[in-house]
Amino acid sequence: MPSFIHLRVHTEYSLVDGLVRIKSLIKHAKDMGIPAICVTDENNLFCLIKYYKYAQNMGIKPIIGSDIWIQNNQDKVHPYRITLIAINETGYRNLIKLISRGWKEGQFNNKAILKKKWIFESSEGLIALSGAREGEIGRLMLLGKKKAARELLNDWNHLFKDRFYLEIHRTGRPYDEECLHLSVSLAMETNIPVVATNDVRFMKRSDFFIHENRVSISECSILTDLKREKRYSEEQYFKSTAEMYDLFNDIPEALENTIMIATRCTVNLRLGKYFLPQLRLKTNTEAFLYKISNYGLEKRLVYLFSKNDYNKNFIIEKHKYYERLNWELKIINKMGFTSYFIIVMDFVRWAKKNKIIVGPGRGSGAGSLVAYAIEITNINPLEYDLLFERFLNPERISLPDFDVDFCMDNRDKVIDYVTNIYGLNSVAQIITFNTMAAKAVLRDVVRVQGKHYSLGDKLSKLIPYEFGITLYKAYNKVIALRKFLKNNEEAREIWEIACNLEGLTRGISKHAGGVVISPSELTDFAPLFCDHNGNGLVVQFDKNDIEEVGLVKFDFLGLRTLTVIDWAIKMINVKFPQMCINIDKIPLDDKKTFNMLKSGETTAIFQLESIGMKKLIRRLKPSSIEDIIALIALFRPGPLQSGMVDDFINRKHGNAKIFYPHPKYQHICLKPVLQSTYGIILYQEQVMQIAQLLAGYTLGQSDILRQAIGKKNTQEMANQRGEFIYGCIKKGIKKDLAVNIFDLLEKFAGYGFNKSHSSAYAILSYQTAWLKTHYPSQFMSAVISSEMNDIKKVVLLIHDCRRMRLNISPPDINTGNYKFSVNDNGTVLYGLGAIRGIGKSSIEAIINAREKFGNFHNLFDLCQRIDRKRLNKRTLEVLIKSGALDKLGPSRAILYANIDYALQSNKLLCIDDMFGLNIENKIYNYYASAHNWTHSEKLYYEKQTLGLYISGHPIDEYKYELKYIVNNDINNIKLSYKLQIIAGVITDIRNIKLKYGNTITIITLNDNTGFIETTIFGKLDNHNIYDNIFIVKGGVYLDEYSYKLRIRVIEIFSIFEARKRFAKFIEIQIDGTKKNYLIFNKIIKILNKYIDKHGLPIKIKYKSYKIRGLFYLYQYCKFNPYDELIINLKKLIGNNFINICYLN
């Protein structure tokens, strides 16, 4: 049978309507004997490189095309469709430019719309398919406008000559058949060829319903919605040649033309060759890099060696450094990456010159002495035994990759600088693709199916929170999930659809830091994508594909820690200008800093603040920068689970003997390599050095060994084993020792970490620890400011400040700034930006007015000086509730009652100024009788607006009662066999499912002296539990993971239940000399609502001129001791006249 080629296929990268996965598509084509395929994703070439390479590897010819939208001048909402296919490299370049232009200049309704004239201007090398019923010609014919359709066809044919085809479908959709007959008729009249396509969206007919789910998820619609537009049919699957010939047996030439088109189209992509940006230098790049590297190294060495040691050490070391420098320069020049180093150096130096803080390095780039000399990195690779070949291997060509960290606030400024230098059309960020993940896809399918939300919630919660979890893994792992699916048919249906959709591409975003710089226009290499304003330019190929087409990626990463360091240093240098601290020049052996680290109090310290890391720190007790480097390398699943961590700690503290590397298999030449890690093979660099020393490998060859071990490549490992043993024997090492050392390398190197990366991060860890030790107020202010968008983190950090005994002032509009700051006394001033419910513009308006005219005197003064657009009623309410206006009035309640009056009467103070009337003290008189908020109300509003309590703690009101109930404060709890009874506010609840379906609940209690986690077996009802006082009784134990004390709960009960259990009665004191007898009627009216036989009795303590005594009110009645009852009685009689008595 004659062959047939599918010329219109949408893959998953069409994002909205494609279900086809690349590998599945190519394998099906191969199995069906289809020799070529044309993927035509909608307005993009996202998957081109993946598709092109895989198709070629499988012996399938890849044809490059795209479905394009063309502007409809009569109806912008319904553009026309056309398909463009590249014949040759010229057509491919034109296709890239057209797609890019559509996104940059023609976006509408999230579609890239092209103007017809743009296509006509760039038609060379392209074939056009008319778009059938969705094309302009097709629509004109269906509307009966044959003359207009013919004229339009002539226009297209005139420009495309023999490269325009009338497209026809038979997919069972409305108007397909009518358009087909009209197209055939027009083709016969004009002698324009027709071509058949199946407009493929999925692989099998049975995939149609799954495809409909995919479309509904993308369009946020419901499948059962009768108004939902149905644009697809079950016929749009990847049909075989036989099926297509059965379908078009009356028009066989339409199928034959697919072969003609496929034969005409051959695009050879230029892959694997790199193109670096052009530099404008007066000398050649190699000479320039040589000159600046030597000059830079000279400066570095002068700084590294003190004046006293200059004559003795400098001369000795200089030769070693320059030998390494020249070796690196030779490799860089040979591999053709000279320009790369100069480009990175340029934007790093620009950043530093413009006071943008830059990280010390990241990744293997820290192993380059050239990078250190020209100030790309700030780590001396010789000092830490870092290897250049780990970064750039002369024996395996791979692109260099400097990951450069910048302060998050200013990273975009550096990218703007690069854009200005190399041109707007030559710089873009890199696209990334989001996929349908396990939990989300279940919820999505439930939603589009119109099922109840609870079904999706139940299924999603049965999927474990694990990195890389899939539905398949979850099914095999979770017994409860399998049971639920077995017993619920509706859930099984959702599960089956979700399994088919999981992993599909669903959206796009930007790479965290990847930027490409092109030597010419970016569209010479890749199509572009951008937002609807034409900004946020990204290349349509991901980071792997962009390297394939020859563009080099530069990583501009934003690191929050650098922002914290920057803010902290600025605050320190303002307060102590004589210090002028340079964080890169602080001593790396500060005893106070290491003492703080040994304590494990490492909250907010970069890389060292997790619970597990704190536990490891307390055990390891780091005493040098090398120990911090090791900490970062050790804190990973491999070393933690292999026993390597225990060996390291025991050897460091002298509890185990040090061997190099094993008691049975040692070699003296390994001691210098393994000494810093106490004989443990911890770093990848150590593996490379061992191979070099024992087996005579070059460092380039040893890097290949490292990669083979890391990737567990069986064949390559077998080859390496032979070479290693042969090299060892050649150097006089016994075969048995060589074999065993290789086995050790293979075992431990699998856990090996990149020391260059660990060293760079260790420097940042130490710098943050040093700041926290010596300038805690400034450092913590900077840390909290960096987390202001996450109120939970703000709360935890403020509690850490309290633990550190730092003074924190409440929010105050007369002293606070947007961010947290520090005053002259070292007190941390609350950042107004951390108040929930206030916009940044409102806070900036307040601060600007304060700086311009001085502090605010009262609420009316504030309202007069701030524009009402920036200071509305809602903003004032939040400011008052948070306590930020406490100094502007008698009380929060009175301020709150005055809001409307102040907003309407902002001319009042003008009258005061005009006539000299002293009304400032009288302006609150009208509302002076406003009822003051209770302590609980104040705290409730603080928690609402700040996320924490500032002026007190809910437990304060219960302290008198709790001394009769609890036996300890949280802060004083120690390991003990005695049962502890503590009280506190519940601040967090976590329900954790155990392996066999049981549940434990972990609740966090806070009593204003500290926090403690308590463990309850079973699930605790979360309703009305947060921020209420609870009493917990249980045994204390040490949690092995967090290394913190916990309580295993035996009993938990509320303060209300505690009163009923422990209190004797409620006492009401009535002074008959001041209250008349009617007070009893009011008391009885209140009490009638709270009668309960299990409650507490009421005793009246009465005194008057004639009577004095204590008696029961309603001797046989008892009352529920709710807070509400106590508050109502206090409002009636007074705070000091109501007591809950625990002693008779």
MIMAR-500539 format. One record per residue (C-alpha): residue in three letters; x, z, y. Coordinates in steps of 0.02 Angstrom, whole numbers, plus 50000, padded with zeros to 5 digits. Example, Ala and Ser with C-alpha at 12.3 -4.5 7.8 and 13.67 -1.06 7.14 Angstrom:
<nodes>
ALA506155039049775/SER506845035749947/
</nodes>
This chain:
<nodes>
MET500005000050000/PRO500644996250178/SER501275011350271/PHE500555020350421/ILE501315031550555/HIS500415045750644/LEU500735042650829/ARG499755057350900/VAL500115074650828/HIS499905091150919/THR500985105250852/GLU500805123850885/TYR501815120751045/SER500295112651126/LEU499845131251145/VAL497955128551157/ASP497425116451021/GLY498855113950897/LEU498935122250727/VAL500335111650653/ARG501995120250614/ILE503545109150627/LYS504275111950453/SER502585110250369/LEU502285093850462/ILE503945086050411/LYS503795091750230/HIS502035084550216/ALA502615067950289/LYS504065067450165/ASP502905071350019/MET501665057950076/GLY503025044750097/ILE502705043050283/PRO504375037250357/ALA504135042650539/ILE503105054250648/CYS502735055050833/VAL502415072550902/THR501435071451065/ASP501155089251125/GLU500125090951282/ASN501185088651440/ASN502735096151360/LEU504245093451248/PHE504425111951201/CYS504795108651018/LEU505735092251035/ILE507475097950981/LYS506835108150833/TYR505715093850777/TYR507055080450806/LYS508425089550709/TYR507315094750563/ALA506535077450547/GLN508245069150543/ASN508875081650413/MET507365077650304/GLY507575058750322/ILE506045056450435/LYS506205046250594/PRO505725056950745/ILE504765047650880/ILE504675056051050/GLY503055056351150/SER501825066951245/ASP499965067151286/ILE499835065851474/TRP498405069851595/ILE498105057251735/GLN497225061651897/ASN495375057151906/ASN494995054152090/GLN493105055252060/ASP493145071351959/LYS494705082351972/VAL494085094251838/HIS494045080551705/PRO495685070651712/TYR496045055651601/ARG497115056051445/ILE498525044151402/THR499955044951276/LEU501725040051325/ILE503025036351191/ALA504885033751222/ILE505615017351157/ASN507415021251204/GLU508515033151303/THR507865026051469/GLY506085029351415/TYR506555046851359/ARG507315050751531/ASN505765043751617/LEU504625054051505/ILE505605069851549/LYS505475065851735/LEU503605062251727/ILE503205078351631/SER504275088351753/ARG503465080251904/GLY501745083951835/TRP502135102651825/LYS503055103351991/GLU501895092652098/GLY500265089952008/GLN499685106451933/PHE497815109451930/ASN496835121551818/ASN498445125651722/LYS498705107351678/ALA500075095551735/ILE499145080951814/LEU500085064751848/LYS499615051551973/LYS499465034051902/LYS500735027152026/TRP502035039751964/ILE501885032551789/PHE501945014651854/GLU503545018851950/SER504385025951793/SER503655014851657/GLU505295007251596/GLY505675011351414/LEU503945018551380/ILE502475013251272/ALA500745018651330/LEU499205021751221/SER497575020751318/GLY496865037751265/ALA495315030451178/ARG493695039051237/GLU494685051651344/GLY495665038051435/GLU495105029851597/ILE494825012951516/GLY493795020751376/ARG492705030551497/LEU492385015151604/MET491835005351450/LEU490695019351391/LEU489905019551565/GLY489565000851548/LYS490864996051680/LYS491704982551577/LYS492344972651726/ALA493194987951801/ALA493914992351629/ARG494614974751610/GLU495404975051785/LEU496184991951750/LEU496854985751582/ASN497654970951671/ASP498514983051792/TRP499244993151648/ASN499734977651550/HIS500554969751702/LEU501724984551723/PHE501974988751538/LYS501934970351482/ASP501934970951291/ARG502044990051288/PHE500224994551315/TYR499004997651171/LEU497145001051165/GLU496965016751060/ILE495525019150938/HIS494915034350837/ARG493715038050696/THR493685057050698/GLY491805059450696/ARG491705065350876/PRO490395059050999/TYR490735041551070/ASP492215038250952/GLU491365023750865/GLU490585016251025/CYS492285016851111/LEU493115009050958/HIS491954993850958/LEU492094991551145/SER494004992851134/VAL494104980050993/SER492994968251092/LEU494074970451248/ALA495654968051145/MET495024951451077/GLU494594945651253/THR496274950551330/ASN497434948751180/ILE497984966851200/PRO498394975251032/VAL497404990050966/VAL498195004950877/ALA497355018250769/THR497775036750783/ASN496955052050708/ASP497295063750855/VAL498015076550732/ARG497785095250768/PHE497985103150594/MET498685098850424/LYS497185099950304/ARG495315097450323/SER495055115650269/ASP496085121350420/PHE494705116250541/PHE493885133350553/ILE495585141750577/HIS495955128950713/GLU494315133250800/ASN494855151550799/ARG496525146450876/VAL495655136651016/SER494435150851052/ILE495855163451061/SER496775152351186/GLU495215149251291/CYS494555167251278/SER492885161151210/ILE491755166751067/LEU491485155050920/THR489625158950909/ASP489335155551095/LEU488105140951103/LYS488815135751272/ARG490575133951203/GLU491195115951216/LYS491575108751044/ARG492955095951070/TYR493655094350894/SER493075089050721/GLU493605092950544/GLU494275075050529/GLN495765078350642/TYR496935083050502/PHE498555074950445/LYS497815060950338/SER498755051150209/THR499085032550224/ALA497725029250094/GLU496445039350190/MET496855030150351/TYR496695013150266/ASP495015018150192/LEU494465023350366/PHE495065007550455/ASN494854994750316/ASP493914983650440/ILE495344984250568/PRO496964984650465/GLU497994977750610/ALA497654994050705/LEU498645003050568/GLU499984989750554/ASN500314991650741/THR500835009750710/ILE502285002850607/MET502704990450744/ILE502765004450873/ALA503805015850760/THR505035001550730/ARG505224998550917/CYS505585016750957/THR507335023350929/VAL508005037351039/ASN509705044650997/LEU509825061651076/ARG511535067351133/LEU511715084151048/GLY513165096351028/LYS514185090651178/TYR514355102751324/PHE514235098651509/LEU514825111451635/PRO514405110851822/GLN515595101851937/LEU516715113052044/ARG517315108852218/LEU519135114052210/LYS520655107452302/THR521705109252145/ASN521275106351962/THR520305120151874/GLU521705124951753/ALA522965127851892/PHE521675137351994/LEU521205148951849/TYR523045151951810/LYS523405156651991/ILE521935168652016/SER522175176651843/ASN523995180651877/TYR523625187152050/GLY522175197651986/LEU523165205051842/GLU524575210051960/LYS523295219752066/ARG522555227851911/LEU524235233451844/VAL524755241252009/TYR523165251552006/LEU523305255951821/PHE525035263651835/SER525355277451959/LYS526825276552080/ASN527805289551982/ASP527685279151824/TYR527885262451910/ASN529745259451877/LYS529735266051699/ASN528055260351625/PHE527565245551730/ILE529055234951680/ILE528805238951495/GLU526945235451494/LYS526965220451609/HIS527685208851477/LYS526335213751351/TYR524945210551476/TYR525615193751535/GLU525915187851358/ARG524085191451318/LEU523505183351481/ASN524465167251448/TRP523835166451269/GLU522025168051328/LEU522275155051465/LYS522985142951337/ILE521455144851225/ILE520225143551372/ASN521055127551434/LYS521165120051260/MET519315123251226/GLY518805116351395/PHE517995131951465/THR519055134351620/SER517595129851735/TYR516475142351646/PHE517625156851690/ILE517785151251871/ILE515885149351892/VAL515545166851823/MET516955174151927/ASP516215166152084/PHE514465173552072/VAL515125190552013/ARG516315191552161/TRP514935186052279/ALA513825200052213/LYS515195213152237/LYS515605206552411/ASN513765208352457/LYS513715226252389/ILE512685221752237/ILE513225233352097/VAL513865224151941/GLY514045231551767/PRO515755234351688/GLY515365221251556/ARG514275218451405/GLY514555210751235/SER516135202751171/GLY516625196151345/ALA517375213351380/GLY518775208451259/SER519495195651380/LEU520995200451487/VAL520705184951596/ALA518935191251631/TYR519665208351676/ALA520995200551788/ILE519765189951887/GLU518505204451898/ILE517115197551788/THR517275213451685/ASN517955230451728/ILE518635235851558/ASN520465234751513/PRO520415226451340/LEU522185232051295/GLU521775250251330/TYR520325249951206/ASP521045237651077/LEU519755224151115/LEU520065206651048/PHE519875190451143/GLU519535180750982/ARG517955191050957/PHE517355182451117/LEU518115165151102/ASN518765159250935/PRO519995144750947/GLU519695140550764/ARG517805138650780/ILE517135129950936/SER515705139951010/LEU515115142351188/PRO515745157651283/ASP514355169351335/PHE514635182051472/ASP513155193851487/VAL513295200351665/ASP512265215551717/PHE511675217151896/CYS510675230251988/MET508855225951952/ASP508375226152136/ASN509635212652181/ARG509825201752027/ASP508715188152102/LYS509855187352255/VAL511295182152142/ILE510225168752059/ASP509725162552234/TYR511565161552280/VAL511935150852128/THR510435139852167/ASN511055137152344/ILE512815132852282/TYR512335120552145/GLY510675114152211/LEU508835117952180/ASN508695103452057/SER510165109251954/VAL509765127751922/ALA508335134951819/GLN507925149251705/ILE507585147251520/ILE505905147251434/THR505435158851290/PHE503945157451175/ASN502745171551133/THR501965171550961/MET500395178650882/ALA500985195550819/ALA500205205350675/LYS499195218350770/ALA498665207050913/VAL498085192550805/LEU496915203850706/ARG496095209850867/ASP496015191850932/VAL495145185250777/VAL493875199550778/ARG493505195850960/VAL493235176950943/GLN492205179650786/GLY491035190650887/LYS491295205450770/HIS491215223450828/TYR492745229850920/SER492925244350799/LEU493335232450655/GLY494835225250749/ASP495355242550805/LYS495295249150626/LEU496285234450555/SER497565234850694/LYS497875253550674/LEU498205251250489/ILE499715240250532/PRO501275251350551/TYR502185252050718/GLU503795244050655/PHE504925230950729/GLY504685214350640/ILE503135219950546/THR502065205850475/LEU500345205850395/TYR501145201950227/LYS502355216750242/ALA500965228250301/TYR499845223450154/ASN501215227550028/LYS501685243650117/VAL500045252150165/ILE498895258050025/ALA497485262350146/LEU497505244450212/ARG497345237050038/LYS495895248749999/PHE494995244350160/LEU495165225650130/LYS494585227449951/ASN492985236450002/ASN492565226750159/GLU492135208250145/GLU492055205750334/ALA493805213050353/ARG494465201450215/GLU493805186250308/ILE494655191850469/TRP496255195550373/GLU496315178250294/ILE496115169250461/ALA497385180750546/CYS498665177350409/ASN498515158750445/LEU498725161250632/GLU500095174450631/GLY501735168250702/LEU501005153250794/THR501625150350971/ARG500315156851092/GLY501135157251263/ILE502705155651366/SER503765167051474/LYS505495167751552/HIS507075173051462/ALA507615190251522/GLY509185183851607/GLY509615166351547/VAL510005153551683/VAL510635135851659/ILE511685126351786/SER511735107551765/PRO513145095951822/SER511785084151887/GLU509895085351899/LEU509145096151762/THR507955082151714/ASP509455072351651/PHE509485085051510/ALA507795093451490/PRO506005093351555/LEU505485107151676/PHE504035119151687/CYS503485130051834/ASP502055140351903/HIS500595132852000/ASN501555134052165/GLY503035124252098/ASN504095140152092/GLY504865149751948/LEU505725134251877/VAL506155135051691/VAL506835122151570/GLN505625117951428/PHE506945120751292/ASP507325138351232/LYS509075146051236/ASN509605138151071/ASP508925120851108/ILE509625120451284/GLU511385122551214/GLU511045108351092/VAL510725096251236/GLY512345101651320/LEU511855114251454/VAL512795130651460/LYS511815146851478/PHE512345160151603/ASP511585177451582/PHE511035186451741/LEU510345202651671/GLY509475216151770/LEU509975233651714/ARG508975248651778/THR510465260251753/LEU511475250551882/THR510045252452005/VAL510055271251971/ILE511935272251998/ASP511785261952158/TRP510415273052231/ALA511295289152180/ILE512985283752255/LYS512135278852419/MET511305295952432/ILE512945304852390/ASN513955294852515/VAL512665298252653/LYS512765317052622/PHE514645317452589/PRO515365302952692/GLN517115309752672/MET517005307252482/CYS516585288552486/ILE516375288252296/ASN516805272352201/ILE516005274252030/ASP517285262451952/LYS518705274252000/ILE518065291051939/PRO519175300351812/LEU518685296851631/ASP519265313751566/ASP518205325851668/LYS517985342151570/LYS516345347051654/THR515595330451607/PHE516095332051424/ASN515465350051419/MET513775343951479/LEU513795330151347/LYS514235342451208/SER512695352851253/GLY511595337851211/GLU510685339051377/THR510785320351399/THR509075315851467/ALA509275300851586/ILE511045297251523/PHE511225278851481/GLN511095275551292/LEU511225294151252/GLU509495300951292/SER508485298251132/ILE508065313151023/GLY509095306650877/MET510585303150989/LYS510515320751064/LYS510575327850888/LEU512085316950846/ILE512975321951007/ARG512765340450969/ARG513555337750799/LEU514955326050853/LYS515365334951019/PRO516225320451110/SER517825325151199/SER518475308151255/ILE517875291051308/GLU518355284651134/ASP517115297051060/ILE515725290151171/ILE516185272551115/ALA516055278450935/LEU514395287350968/ILE513575271251026/ALA514255261950874/LEU513745275750752/PHE511955277850810/ARG511225263750707/PRO510275263550541/GLY511755257050438/PRO513045270550483/LEU511715284250487/GLN511095280150312/SER512775276250231/GLY513605293150257/MET514845285650381/VAL514235297250520/ASP514515312950416/ASP516265307150368/PHE516685303450549/ILE516085320550611/ASN516945330250471/ARG518595321250499/LYS518495323550689/HIS518215342350674/GLY519545344750540/ASN518295348350401/ALA518915333550299/LYS520605325350278/ILE520935308950369/PHE521365293650262/TYR521775275850316/PRO520495270850260/HIS520165278850088/PRO521005292749987/LYS521385280749843/TYR521765265049943/GLN522875267750094/HIS524175257950188/ILE525275265150325/CYS525095249950440/LEU523215253450457/LYS523475270050546/PRO523645262650723/VAL522075252250693/LEU520985266450626/GLN521705281650715/SER520395281950855/THR518985282550725/TYR519835295250609/GLY520155282250473/ILE518355275650471/ILE518095256750482/LEU516815257050622/TYR517125241750730/GLN517125223050695/GLU518775222150789/GLN519545233850660/VAL519035222050519/MET519885207850611/GLN521475218050640/ILE521555223750458/ALA521445205650399/GLN522815201050521/LEU523995215250473/LEU523765215050283/ALA523365196950242/GLY524245187650382/TYR522635180450455/THR522645174150633/LEU521365183250739/GLY520365167150742/GLN520325166750552/SER519895185250545/ASP518405182050659/ILE517755169550532/LEU517955183150399/ARG516975195150510/GLN515565182650530/ALA515505179350343/ILE515355198050306/GLY514015200350439/LYS512965185750377/LYS513225190450192/ASN513665172350154/THR514035173049966/GLN515005156849953/GLU516025160050109/MET516385177950052/ALA517045171649886/ASN518225159949979/GLN518755173750098/ARG519095185849956/GLY520305173549877/GLU521195169950041/PHE521315188450085/ILE522055193549917/TYR523255178849920/GLY523815183450097/CYS524095201750048/ILE525135197149894/LYS526145185350001/LYS526555200050116/GLY527085211049971/ILE525485220949948/LYS524915224249769/LYS523405214449709/ASP522445230249657/LEU522625237649832/ALA522145221049912/VAL520575219549805/ASN520015237249841/ILE520335236050028/PHE519345219750034/ASP517915228649944/LEU517985242450075/LEU517975229450214/GLU516475221050136/LYS515555237550120/PHE515905245350289/ALA516065229650395/GLY514235226150359/TYR513905241150472/GLY515295236550594/PHE514875236050778/ASN515595225650919/LYS516815237651003/SER516875227051161/HIS515015229851186/SER515105248151138/SER516555250951259/ALA515645242951405/TYR514085253451374/ALA515125269251347/ILE515835267251523/LEU514065266651594/SER513565281551487/TYR515035291551553/GLN514705286351734/THR512895292351726/ALA513445308451639/TRP514745311451776/LEU513445309051912/LYS512215320651826/THR513575333951808/HIS514275333551984/TYR512805327252090/PRO511245331951990/SER510005331352135/GLN510505313952192/PHE510625307252015/MET508935313951958/SER508115307852119/ALA508765290452083/VAL508225291251900/ILE506445296951942/SER506305283752079/SER506745270251954/GLU505325275951840/MET503965278551971/ASN502825265551891/ASP502765275751731/ILE501945292351773/LYS502295299651600/LYS504165297051624/VAL504075304351800/VAL503265320051730/LEU504585322151593/LEU506015319351716/ILE505315332051840/HIS505185344851700/ASP507005341051658/CYS507435344251841/ARG506575361051829/ARG507545364951671/MET509135360751768/ARG508515372951903/LEU508435359652037/ASN507265363152181/ILE505875350252196/SER504785350552350/PRO502955345252337/PRO502475328452415/ASP502455329452605/ILE502155314852723/ASN503255322952856/THR504805323952744/GLY504575312252595/ASN505085294052580/TYR504385280652466/LYS505685284952334/PHE506285302252284/SER507685308252397/VAL508755323652432/ASN508805333952592/ASP510295343052668/ASN509955358352562/GLY510035348652399/THR508155349752371/VAL507355334652287/LEU506005327752401/TYR504505320952309/GLY504355302052322/LEU502705296852401/GLY502745281152294/ALA502475292152140/ILE500745297352201/ARG499425288252100/GLY498155277752193/ILE499135273752353/GLY499845256452388/LYS501625253652446/SER501035246052611/SER500085262152656/ILE501595273052622/GLU502745261452721/ALA501535261952868/ILE501555281052865/ILE503455281952855/ASN503685268952993/ALA502515278653109/ARG503415295053072/GLU505135287453105/LYS504545279553266/PHE503545293853344/GLY504015309453246/ASN503105320753125/PHE501205321053109/HIS500365336553183/ASN498665335953102/LEU497445324853010/PHE496765317453172/ASP498515313353232/LEU498845304253068/CYS497235294153079/GLN497585289553260/ARG499345282953225/ILE499025272853067/ASP498035256553061/ARG496385258852968/LYS496825243952857/ARG498285254152790/LEU497455271252791/ASN495685271552725/LYS494595285552657/ARG495195283152478/THR497025284452531/LEU496705300452629/GLU495785308152482/VAL497265304952367/LEU498525311552494/ILE497535327652518/LYS497265330352331/SER499125328052297/GLY499595341052429/ALA500515328452538/LEU499505333752691/ASP499605352552663/LYS500555355252826/LEU499245345952929/GLY497815358352910/PRO497215375552856/SER496795370552676/ARG496535355452566/ALA494665358752558/ILE494505358852749/LEU495585343252764/TYR494515334752634/ALA492915339552725/ASN493615332452887/ILE494055314952822/ASP492545305652889/TYR492595315053054/ALA494465311253075/LEU494255292853035/GLN492825291053159/SER493555301953295/ASN495315295353314/LYS495065295353504/LEU494945314253509/LEU496805317153535/CYS496835303853672/ILE495585314753767/ASP496725329653737/ASP498205320153812/MET497165313553958/PHE496415329954017/GLY497695342253951/LEU496375351253846/ASN497085362253708/ILE495895356753571/GLU497195354653433/ASN496815371953363/LYS494945369253376/ILE494755352453291/TYR494475360253120/ASN493245373553179/TYR491695363553134/TYR492205363452951/ALA493085380252947/SER491755387152831/ALA492055373652698/HIS492205381952528/ASN494035382852474/TRP494515374552312/THR494865386152167/HIS496595386952093/SER495965376651946/GLU495225363352061/LYS496845361652158/LEU497835359851998/TYR496585347351927/TYR496785336152079/GLU498675337652074/LYS498685332151893/GLN497505317951937/THR498605311252078/LEU500355316352023/GLY500235317751834/LEU500865335651840/TYR500555352551921/ILE501535356452078/SER500795371852162/GLY500565381752002/HIS500015380151823/PRO498295381851738/ILE498985396251636/ASP499255406651794/GLU497415411651802/TYR497465418051624/LYS499095427851627/TYR498205444651637/GLU497155440551484/LEU498545432051383/LYS499645447551382/TYR498355455051263/ILE498315439251153/VAL500035431051139/ASN501685438751085/ASN502915426451165/ASP503255413151298/ILE503785395851243/ASN505465397551330/ASN505885413251229/ILE505435406751056/LYS506825408050928/LEU506965404950741/SER506075419750661/TYR505085424550507/LYS503825433250620/LEU502255423250660/GLN502205417750842/ILE500645417650950/ILE500865407151106/ALA499705399351234/GLY499835383751339/VAL499055367951404/ILE498975353251283/THR499915338951366/ASP500065326651221/ILE499265323251052/ARG499925311650916/ASN499015308450752/ILE500235302450618/LYS499675294850454/LEU500735299850307/LYS501195288450162/TYR499725293050051/GLY498375292750185/ASN498475310850244/THR498595314550430/ILE499615326950530/THR499345330250715/ILE500775334450831/ILE500225342750993/THR501345347151139/LEU501035363751226/ASN501655368551400/ASP501525386251470/ASN502555383351629/THR504095391051547/GLY504385376051434/PHE503685363451309/ILE503545364751121/GLU502855353150988/THR501695360650858/THR501215352950692/ILE499445353750622/PHE498965347150451/GLY497415336550473/LYS496685327050620/LEU496265336250781/ASP494775330550884/ASN495455324351051/HIS493815326851144/ASN493945338651294/ILE495615345551237/TYR496885339151365/ASP497375351051506/ASN496405365651431/ILE497185382151377/PHE497395384251190/ILE498155398151086/VAL499225393450935/LYS499745404750792/GLY501075399150670/GLY502845399650602/VAL504385393050692/TYR505515380050610/LEU506935368550663/ASP506475350150660/GLU507935341050578/TYR507655324850672/SER507435330950851/TYR508505346650824/LYS507175356350919/LEU506095371250873/ARG504315367550820/ILE502845378150765/ARG501925374750602/VAL500155379550653/ILE499095391450550/GLU497735393650682/ILE497285385450847/PHE495885391150961/SER495345389651142/ILE495445403251274/PHE493555404751261/GLU493675408051074/ALA495095420351105/ARG494015430251225/LYS492625431651097/ARG493885437250967/PHE494975449351066/ALA494045454951223/LYS492895470351225/PHE491745466751371/ILE491565458651542/GLU491625470951686/ILE490675467951849/GLN491085479451995/ILE489715481852123/ASP489935491452283/GLY488185497552327/THR488755502352502/LYS489015483852540/LYS487795474852424/ASN485925477552418/TYR484895478952260/LEU484455460352264/ILE486205456552199/PHE485605461752026/ASN484275448252026/LYS485585435152067/ILE486755441651930/ILE485355441251801/LYS484895423351853/ILE486685417751819/LEU486845427351656/ASN485225420551581/LYS486085403651552/TYR487465411251445/ILE486565422751322/ASP487355421951148/LYS487295435151012/HIS489145431350970/GLY489725433451149/LEU490315448551249/PRO489315462851323/ILE489225465351512/LYS489675482251591/ILE489245486251770/LYS490425497651866/TYR489325503452008/LYS489635514752156/SER488575519152308/TYR488355533852424/LYS487315543052294/ILE487745535352123/ARG489385531152035/GLY489545525751851/LEU489835512951712/PHE488355506251613/TYR487885491451502/LEU486815477751574/TYR485565473051438/GLN486275484651307/TYR485825473351162/CYS486235456751245/LYS487885447451240/PHE488495432751343/ASN489655417851314/PRO491265421251412/TYR491445403551475/ASP492555400051626/GLU490995393251711/LEU490135410251697/ILE491665419451765/ILE491845407251911/ASN489995408551958/LEU490065427451955/LYS491645427552061/LYS490835416052189/LEU489365428052200/ILE490285444752204/GLY492125440852240/ASN493705436852142/ASN494285454852127/PHE492645461852059/ILE492525452451892/ASN493675457051746/ILE493765452751562/CYS494285468951478/TYR495325469351319/LEU495475488451308/ASN494025500651296/
</nodes>
